[in-house]
Amino acid sequence: MAHKLFTACLGTETNSFSPIPTGLELFSRTMLVRNGDHGEHPGLFALPLIEWKRLALERGWTVAEGLAAFATPAGTTTKPAYEALRDEILDDLDRAMPVDAVLLNLHGAMIAEGYFDAEGDLLRSIRDRIGPDIPLLAELDLHGHQTQGKLDAADVLIYYKEYPHIDAVKRSREVFAIAVRMLEDGLRPTMAMHDCRMLGIYPTTREPMISFVKHMQALEQEPGILSVSLAHGFPWGDTPEVGTRVVVVTDNDQTLAQQTANALGKWVWDNRDELLAPFVTPSAAVAKTLQAPPDNAPFVIADTADNTGIGAAGDSTFLLQALIDRGVGGYAISPLWDPGAVELAFEAGLGARLPMRIGGKLGPASGAPVDTTVTVMGLKRNGKQAFGGATVPLGDMAWLRIGDASNDDSAIDVVCNTYRVQAFHPDCFTEVGLDPLKIKNLVVKSTQHFHAGFGPIARDVIYAATDGTGSMDYANLPHEHVDAPLWPRVADPHGES
């Protein structure tokens, strides 16, 4: 039997402490696609939609493609923006009805004015339209907030398993496979979740998370278990249901779902200290690189707090100023968001030497601007980088060198760009002509997503707990709407009432 699917996407990752508002313009600059027109270089959040359409057409099904909207992480989404996007998706659905199933690609950590759980509100609104019997399934970023509202509205919620997010397409295939069984075999999924009462983010490129991901996948091969997810949550979202939760989907077995979720949640709690990345102070990060003997591979230092992927501006100068104050060279930083610096560099031209004010534009979390003299070493229009099978724009780029233009080992290189984005791949250096393998130390503005691209070339990866919007000091994040006891703010949240 041929079926009709409705697909759509809505999301952003809201950092409640970011100074950058999220309005319709930010969605339009990131991803605002209608009628499935994703172009030749689709973004990460387009990939599940494209895969669902491909799989549906292979089966002779039809697909009604609703709005696909995603915004680069920033601050709270404005109420008019969220409601306009939600209502457009609902209007698209109304026009598509009747449909046999709805598949949504969501982030899960979108907070809008008046909506602590924006994507949960969208799910509830869709459920109200399609009724209780039409399958409603969603794929989500593992940094989404797993809320009771989402659980109540959806039949199936499947989160990414990998951080960095290299498995979006794999998870979309799992969503589709369950949808097929619901439509053709009468499958009745049941979900349960377990609240770990933790704040944190947990790289899956190191133990014990490598083994935990494998364990989740092994459980999915056991009878009755359809899907297992760890929703890491997004600590910088000031929303009552922030935190880490386990979600288990079974074949109509609520007891199995809850028991499995509880067991996994206990393991996460028992291993909480080991799950976090090994953060060190910026001074310790630099000291490690200076004390190490020569090597052909570069150190990669993550400027974790200035990650645009968690809502930071991407223009902080704390590490850059520390390097200048220390008088060291052999470091390259990318990408630092500074459209003004890029414009001046293009105006001056390759080889020009000129005074420049770099970074520090978006307020205290960005640090003070750095006033220095630079040589324009490289220029690039419309730079791009790869990530997870998608192409991510970098915008116009300028490679600026502080210090001796002819000496890689004594200079500090800064790659400025015009598109607010984190470092995903060495492309963010090579696009503008800088060979990352010729630099001793690479500083990337990212928390973890850089690992997929930079891990293979790194001598070692160092996570620097820098100052800024994305502070890794989870115990002291200034939440105003979180009353639940959460670790590490509370030593034993499970003992709290």
Secondary structure per residue as TSV (DSSP state, phi and psi in degrees):
chain	resnum	aa	ss	phi	psi
A	1	M	-	360.0	132.7
A	2	A	-	-80.8	134.2
A	3	H	-	-115.8	163.3
A	4	K	E	-118.6	125.0
A	5	L	E	-106.6	151.0
A	6	F	E	-116.0	130.0
A	7	T	E	-125.8	150.5
A	8	A	E	-162.8	167.8
A	9	C	E	-140.7	138.3
A	10	L	E	-151.2	134.3
A	11	G	E	172.7	161.1
A	12	T	-	-162.3	168.8
A	13	E	-	-111.6	101.9
A	14	T	B	-84.4	117.8
A	15	N	-	-96.9	107.5
A	16	S	T	-64.9	-12.8
A	17	F	T	-104.2	6.9
A	18	S	-	-81.7	140.7
A	19	P	S	-81.4	-0.5
A	20	I	S	-98.7	116.2
A	21	P	-	-71.9	152.1
A	22	T	B	-110.2	108.5
A	23	G	-	-122.4	-173.2
A	24	L	H	-61.6	-32.3
A	25	E	H	-64.1	-38.2
A	26	L	H	-67.1	-37.9
A	27	F	H	-62.8	-43.1
A	28	S	H	-66.0	-30.3
A	29	R	H	-79.3	-20.8
A	30	T	H	-98.1	-68.8
A	31	M	E	-156.8	113.6
A	32	L	E	-140.8	91.8
A	33	V	E	-119.2	133.3
A	34	R	S	-118.9	147.2
A	35	N	T	61.8	26.4
A	36	G	T	70.1	19.8
A	37	D	-	-87.9	76.0
A	38	H	-	-86.3	-8.6
A	39	G	-	76.5	-171.6
A	40	E	S	-79.8	-20.8
A	41	H	S	-126.3	73.4
A	42	P	-	-68.6	147.7
A	43	G	-	-79.9	172.8
A	44	L	G	-57.1	-41.2
A	45	F	G	-79.4	-4.1
A	46	A	G	-87.2	-23.4
A	47	L	H	-60.0	-45.1
A	48	P	H	-60.7	-37.8
A	49	L	H	-64.2	-42.5
A	50	I	H	-64.3	-40.3
A	51	E	H	-68.5	-40.7
A	52	W	H	-61.9	-40.8
A	53	K	H	-65.3	-42.7
A	54	R	H	-61.1	-46.8
A	55	L	H	-65.8	-37.3
A	56	A	H	-67.5	-43.9
A	57	L	H	-65.4	-33.0
A	58	E	H	-61.0	-30.2
A	59	R	T	-91.6	2.0
A	60	G	T	79.4	15.9
A	61	W	-	-86.2	167.4
A	62	T	E	-111.1	154.1
A	63	V	E	-130.9	125.2
A	64	A	E	-98.0	115.8
A	65	E	E	-97.3	113.6
A	66	G	E	-84.7	-173.5
A	67	L	E	-57.8	140.0
A	68	A	E	-119.8	109.2
A	69	A	E	-130.6	128.3
A	70	F	E	-145.8	142.7
A	71	A	-	-122.7	139.2
A	72	T	-	-50.6	133.4
A	73	P	S	-52.1	137.6
A	74	A	B	-160.0	-149.0
A	75	G	S	-82.9	-168.4
A	76	T	-	-56.6	137.2
A	77	T	B	-74.0	136.8
A	78	T	-	-66.9	149.5
A	79	K	H	-60.4	-45.3
A	80	P	H	-60.7	-37.4
A	81	A	H	-66.4	-49.3
A	82	Y	H	-61.7	-48.1
A	83	E	H	-64.8	-34.9
A	84	A	H	-65.3	-42.8
A	85	L	H	-69.4	-45.5
A	86	R	H	-57.8	-47.5
A	87	D	H	-67.5	-31.0
A	88	E	H	-67.2	-41.1
A	89	I	H	-62.7	-42.9
A	90	L	H	-65.3	-37.8
A	91	D	H	-65.2	-40.3
A	92	D	H	-60.0	-42.2
A	93	L	H	-64.6	-43.1
A	94	D	H	-58.5	-41.1
A	95	R	H	-68.8	-29.8
A	96	A	H	-81.5	-21.2
A	97	M	-	-59.9	144.8
A	98	P	S	-82.9	146.4
A	99	V	-	-125.5	158.6
A	100	D	S	-94.1	-22.7
A	101	A	E	-162.0	154.6
A	102	V	E	-120.9	126.4
A	103	L	E	-118.8	122.5
A	104	L	E	-117.6	140.7
A	105	N	E	-106.0	112.4
A	106	L	E	-121.7	160.7
A	107	H	-	-86.6	-56.6
A	108	G	S	112.3	-16.0
A	109	A	-	-114.8	30.5
A	110	M	-	-86.3	122.8
A	111	I	-	-117.8	127.7
A	112	A	B	-119.6	162.1
A	113	E	T	-58.3	117.7
A	114	G	T	87.9	-1.2
A	115	Y	B	-138.1	97.4
A	116	F	T	-66.2	-28.5
A	117	D	T	-128.4	76.5
A	118	A	H	-61.6	-45.3
A	119	E	H	-70.8	-27.9
A	120	G	H	-65.3	-38.0
A	121	D	H	-63.6	-40.7
A	122	L	H	-62.7	-45.0
A	123	L	H	-60.2	-43.9
A	124	R	H	-63.7	-38.8
A	125	S	H	-65.8	-38.8
A	126	I	H	-68.8	-42.3
A	127	R	H	-60.0	-39.0
A	128	D	H	-61.1	-32.7
A	129	R	H	-81.3	-39.8
A	130	I	H	-92.2	-13.3
A	131	G	-	83.4	178.8
A	132	P	S	-78.4	-14.1
A	133	D	S	-100.3	-16.3
A	134	I	S	-81.6	127.2
A	135	P	-	-60.2	133.3
A	136	L	E	-127.2	111.2
A	137	L	E	-124.6	149.1
A	138	A	E	-142.6	143.8
A	139	E	E	-104.5	138.8
A	140	L	E	-136.2	154.6
A	141	D	-	-68.4	139.6
A	142	L	T	-66.7	-9.6
A	143	H	T	-92.8	13.6
A	144	G	S	-76.1	161.8
A	145	H	-	-88.7	115.6
A	146	Q	-	-83.7	100.6
A	147	T	-	-104.1	162.8
A	148	Q	H	-65.2	-34.4
A	149	G	H	-61.4	-42.3
A	150	K	H	-64.7	-43.0
A	151	L	H	-62.6	-40.0
A	152	D	H	-71.2	-33.1
A	153	A	H	-84.8	-34.4
A	154	A	-	-95.9	156.4
A	155	D	S	-85.4	-35.9
A	156	V	E	-142.9	131.5
A	157	L	E	-125.3	122.9
A	158	I	E	-126.3	123.1
A	159	Y	E	-100.0	154.0
A	160	Y	-	-52.9	150.9
A	161	K	-	-101.7	-23.1
A	162	E	-	-105.2	141.2
A	163	Y	S	-135.0	98.4
A	164	P	S	-73.7	157.7
A	165	H	-	-81.8	83.4
A	166	I	-	-105.6	7.5
A	167	D	-	-122.6	23.2
A	168	A	H	-60.2	-41.5
A	169	V	H	-70.7	-40.2
A	170	K	H	-59.1	-44.6
A	171	R	H	-67.2	-34.6
A	172	S	H	-64.8	-34.4
A	173	R	H	-67.1	-35.5
A	174	E	H	-66.5	-41.5
A	175	V	H	-59.0	-46.8
A	176	F	H	-64.5	-41.6
A	177	A	H	-61.1	-39.3
A	178	I	H	-69.2	-38.5
A	179	A	H	-60.3	-40.9
A	180	V	H	-60.3	-45.5
A	181	R	H	-66.4	-33.9
A	182	M	H	-66.8	-40.4
A	183	L	H	-79.0	-33.5
A	184	E	H	-105.7	-24.5
A	185	D	H	-117.4	0.1
A	186	G	-	74.9	20.1
A	187	L	-	-58.2	138.2
A	188	R	-	-123.3	90.8
A	189	P	E	-67.8	148.9
A	190	T	E	-129.2	139.8
A	191	M	E	-120.3	152.3
A	192	A	E	-144.2	154.8
A	193	M	E	-134.6	159.9
A	194	H	E	-130.9	130.1
A	195	D	E	-89.8	113.6
A	196	C	-	-77.6	-13.5
A	197	R	-	56.7	48.7
A	198	M	B	-133.8	148.6
A	199	L	-	-112.7	131.1
A	200	G	-	167.7	169.2
A	201	I	-	-129.8	143.4
A	202	Y	-	-131.0	100.9
A	203	P	-	-59.2	135.6
A	204	T	T	-96.5	14.0
A	205	T	T	-96.2	4.7
A	206	R	S	-142.7	158.2
A	207	E	T	-74.5	149.0
A	208	P	T	-90.6	4.4
A	209	M	H	-68.7	-30.4
A	210	I	H	-56.7	-48.0
A	211	S	H	-70.5	-33.2
A	212	F	H	-66.0	-40.8
A	213	V	H	-61.1	-43.2
A	214	K	H	-62.9	-37.3
A	215	H	H	-65.9	-42.0
A	216	M	H	-59.4	-43.8
A	217	Q	H	-66.2	-36.2
A	218	A	H	-66.3	-39.7
A	219	L	H	-60.9	-33.6
A	220	E	T	-68.0	-11.5
A	221	Q	T	-91.9	-6.4
A	222	E	S	-82.6	151.1
A	223	P	T	-56.0	131.8
A	224	G	T	90.0	-17.7
A	225	I	E	-97.9	122.2
A	226	L	E	-96.4	-37.0
A	227	S	E	-159.5	145.1
A	228	V	E	-132.3	129.6
A	229	S	E	-133.5	146.1
A	230	L	E	-110.7	108.5
A	231	A	E	-84.7	101.0
A	232	H	-	-58.7	-32.9
A	233	G	-	83.7	175.2
A	234	F	-	-129.8	100.2
A	235	P	T	-58.5	-25.5
A	236	W	T	-88.1	8.5
A	237	G	-	-91.7	120.2
A	238	D	-	-88.0	80.5
A	239	T	S	-139.2	144.1
A	240	P	T	-57.2	-29.1
A	241	E	T	-102.9	29.6
A	242	V	-	-67.5	150.4
A	243	G	S	132.2	173.0
A	244	T	-	-88.4	132.3
A	245	R	E	-141.2	150.4
A	246	V	E	-100.1	139.7
A	247	V	E	-125.8	130.2
A	248	V	E	-126.3	134.0
A	249	V	E	-113.7	127.8
A	250	T	E	-124.5	171.6
A	251	D	E	-84.6	80.4
A	252	N	S	55.7	41.9
A	253	D	-	-133.0	89.7
A	254	Q	H	-64.1	-38.1
A	255	T	H	-63.7	-46.5
A	256	L	H	-61.5	-41.8
A	257	A	H	-60.5	-47.2
A	258	Q	H	-70.4	-42.5
A	259	Q	H	-62.1	-41.1
A	260	T	H	-66.7	-43.1
A	261	A	H	-62.3	-42.4
A	262	N	H	-64.4	-42.3
A	263	A	H	-64.6	-42.9
A	264	L	H	-66.6	-40.3
A	265	G	H	-62.8	-36.9
A	266	K	H	-64.7	-39.4
A	267	W	H	-63.6	-43.1
A	268	V	H	-59.4	-45.3
A	269	W	H	-63.4	-44.3
A	270	D	H	-64.3	-25.7
A	271	N	T	-109.1	21.2
A	272	R	H	-57.6	-41.0
A	273	D	H	-67.2	-37.4
A	274	E	H	-77.5	-19.5
A	275	L	H	-73.3	-28.8
A	276	L	S	-74.1	149.5
A	277	A	-	-64.2	148.9
A	278	P	-	-79.1	80.5
A	279	F	E	-71.8	141.8
A	280	V	E	-130.3	162.2
A	281	T	-	-67.1	155.7
A	282	P	H	-56.7	-39.8
A	283	S	H	-64.7	-37.7
A	284	A	H	-68.0	-35.5
A	285	A	H	-63.1	-47.0
A	286	V	H	-65.9	-41.1
A	287	A	H	-60.0	-39.5
A	288	K	H	-61.6	-41.1
A	289	T	H	-69.8	-33.7
A	290	L	H	-75.1	-29.8
A	291	Q	H	-85.5	-13.7
A	292	A	S	-78.1	146.7
A	293	P	-	-68.9	163.0
A	294	P	-	-58.7	150.9
A	295	D	-	-157.5	156.7
A	296	N	S	-78.8	-19.6
A	297	A	S	-101.2	147.1
A	298	P	-	-84.3	150.2
A	299	F	E	-69.9	147.3
A	300	V	E	-119.9	115.4
A	301	I	E	-103.3	123.1
A	302	A	E	-89.7	119.8
A	303	D	E	-83.7	80.2
A	304	T	G	-66.3	-33.2
A	305	A	G	-79.6	-20.6
A	306	D	G	-101.7	44.8
A	307	N	-	-95.0	115.1
A	308	T	G	-61.7	-23.4
A	309	G	G	-68.9	-12.0
A	310	I	G	-117.8	19.4
A	311	G	T	97.7	0.6
A	312	A	-	-73.6	164.9
A	313	A	-	-72.8	-31.7
A	314	G	S	85.4	14.5
A	315	D	-	-125.9	19.8
A	316	S	-	-73.1	152.3
A	317	T	-	-118.2	7.3
A	318	F	H	-57.9	-49.8
A	319	L	H	-69.1	-40.4
A	320	L	H	-60.5	-47.2
A	321	Q	H	-64.5	-37.1
A	322	A	H	-62.8	-39.6
A	323	L	H	-66.1	-41.6
A	324	I	H	-64.6	-45.1
A	325	D	H	-62.4	-33.0
A	326	R	H	-82.1	-12.5
A	327	G	T	69.8	33.0
A	328	V	-	-105.0	161.8
A	329	G	-	-135.4	-178.6
A	330	G	S	84.4	28.0
A	331	Y	E	-124.9	144.6
A	332	A	E	-133.7	135.1
A	333	I	E	-116.9	134.9
A	334	S	E	-160.9	150.0
A	335	P	E	-94.8	137.3
A	336	L	E	-103.8	118.4
A	337	W	E	-75.1	109.6
A	338	D	-	-155.3	80.9
A	339	P	H	-57.5	-35.1
A	340	G	H	-63.9	-43.6
A	341	A	H	-63.8	-39.3
A	342	V	H	-63.3	-43.8
A	343	E	H	-60.9	-44.1
A	344	L	H	-63.9	-38.9
A	345	A	H	-65.0	-41.7
A	346	F	H	-64.0	-38.0
A	347	E	H	-65.6	-40.8
A	348	A	H	-73.5	-37.9
A	349	G	-	94.6	163.4
A	350	L	T	-57.6	137.4
A	351	G	T	84.5	-9.7
A	352	A	-	-68.5	146.0
A	353	R	E	-118.1	125.0
A	354	L	E	-154.5	156.9
A	355	P	E	-70.2	144.8
A	356	M	E	-146.3	140.2
A	357	R	E	-104.1	118.2
A	358	I	E	-113.7	131.6
A	359	G	S	65.6	-169.1
A	360	G	-	65.6	34.0
A	361	K	-	-92.8	-25.0
A	362	L	S	-100.1	19.7
A	363	G	S	111.0	-172.0
A	364	P	G	-56.1	-35.3
A	365	A	G	-69.4	-10.2
A	366	S	G	-99.0	-5.1
A	367	G	-	77.4	-177.0
A	368	A	-	-87.1	147.0
A	369	P	-	-59.1	147.7
A	370	V	E	-101.1	118.3
A	371	D	E	-96.4	120.7
A	372	T	E	-155.0	-177.0
A	373	T	E	-116.0	134.5
A	374	V	E	-129.2	158.1
A	375	T	E	-110.0	131.9
A	376	V	E	-79.4	107.5
A	377	M	E	-94.9	-26.0
A	378	G	E	-161.1	148.9
A	379	L	E	-137.6	144.1
A	380	K	E	-151.1	129.0
A	381	R	E	-90.3	139.7
A	382	N	E	54.4	51.2
A	383	G	E	-68.3	155.7
A	384	K	E	-140.6	158.1
A	385	Q	E	-139.1	157.3
A	386	A	E	-94.3	149.5
A	387	F	E	-163.6	121.9
A	388	G	T	56.3	32.2
A	389	G	T	87.4	-2.3
A	390	A	E	-109.0	166.4
A	391	T	E	-111.6	128.1
A	392	V	E	-115.6	124.3
A	393	P	E	-71.9	144.3
A	394	L	E	-108.0	-15.1
A	395	G	E	79.3	-163.3
A	396	D	E	-73.3	146.2
A	397	M	E	-134.3	146.9
A	398	A	E	-136.9	126.8
A	399	W	E	-93.1	114.0
A	400	L	E	-112.4	129.7
A	401	R	E	-109.5	126.8
A	402	I	E	-98.8	120.7
A	403	G	S	109.0	-159.7
A	404	D	-	-65.4	115.7
A	405	A	T	-64.7	-18.4
A	406	S	T	-101.4	4.0
A	407	N	-	-129.3	104.0
A	408	D	T	-60.9	-33.1
A	409	D	T	-80.2	-18.3
A	410	S	T	-107.9	-9.7
A	411	A	-	-96.4	163.7
A	412	I	E	-116.7	122.2
A	413	D	E	-101.8	136.5
A	414	V	E	-126.8	122.2
A	415	V	E	-98.6	109.3
A	416	C	E	-95.9	150.6
A	417	N	E	-145.9	171.8
A	418	T	S	-106.7	-6.6
A	419	Y	S	-111.5	123.7
A	420	R	-	-71.5	103.5
A	421	V	-	-155.0	152.9
A	422	Q	-	-85.4	172.5
A	423	A	-	-81.1	123.0
A	424	F	-	-110.2	-32.6
A	425	H	S	-151.7	152.8
A	426	P	T	-54.1	-14.0
A	427	D	H	-52.6	-30.2
A	428	C	H	-68.5	-10.4
A	429	F	H	-102.8	-50.3
A	430	T	H	-68.0	-29.1
A	431	E	T	-56.6	-30.9
A	432	V	T	-102.7	10.4
A	433	G	T	96.7	4.3
A	434	L	-	-94.7	121.6
A	435	D	-	-84.4	109.6
A	436	P	G	-65.5	-21.1
A	437	L	G	-78.4	-10.0
A	438	K	G	-95.4	-2.2
A	439	I	S	-108.2	136.6
A	440	K	S	-67.9	-35.5
A	441	N	E	-139.3	125.2
A	442	L	E	-108.2	128.7
A	443	V	E	-106.9	118.0
A	444	V	E	-113.0	134.5
A	445	K	S	-86.0	88.9
A	446	S	-	-170.0	160.5
A	447	T	S	-100.6	-44.0
A	448	Q	S	-151.6	-27.8
A	449	H	T	-61.4	-22.3
A	450	F	T	-62.0	-23.0
A	451	H	H	-61.6	-35.7
A	452	A	H	-61.4	-38.5
A	453	G	H	-89.1	-36.6
A	454	F	H	-94.2	-23.2
A	455	G	G	-52.5	-44.4
A	456	P	G	-65.2	-20.9
A	457	I	G	-106.4	-3.6
A	458	A	-	-83.8	137.2
A	459	R	S	-67.4	-41.7
A	460	D	E	-162.6	152.7
A	461	V	E	-106.5	129.9
A	462	I	E	-120.4	122.6
A	463	Y	E	-93.3	108.3
A	464	A	E	-91.9	124.0
A	465	A	-	-82.8	79.5
A	466	T	-	-82.1	167.6
A	467	D	S	-77.2	158.7
A	468	G	S	137.9	-172.5
A	469	T	T	-61.3	-34.7
A	470	G	T	-100.4	46.7
A	471	S	-	-54.5	136.5
A	472	M	S	-89.1	10.0
A	473	D	-	-84.2	75.7
A	474	Y	G	-59.3	-31.7
A	475	A	G	-67.7	-21.0
A	476	N	G	-120.0	19.0
A	477	L	-	-64.7	136.3
A	478	P	-	-82.0	55.9
A	479	H	-	-64.2	139.9
A	480	E	S	-110.9	-17.1
A	481	H	S	-116.4	16.6
A	482	V	-	-112.9	110.5
A	483	D	-	-102.8	-18.5
A	484	A	S	-66.6	142.5
A	485	P	-	-70.6	126.3
A	486	L	-	-135.4	138.7
A	487	W	B	-80.1	141.7
A	488	P	T	-91.7	6.9
A	489	R	T	-64.0	-35.7
A	490	V	S	-120.8	130.6
A	491	A	S	-63.3	-41.2
A	492	D	-	-132.6	78.0
A	493	P	G	-64.8	-24.6
A	494	H	G	-73.2	-17.6
A	495	G	G	-89.2	-8.9
A	496	E	-	-81.3	152.2
A	497	S	-	-81.1	360.0
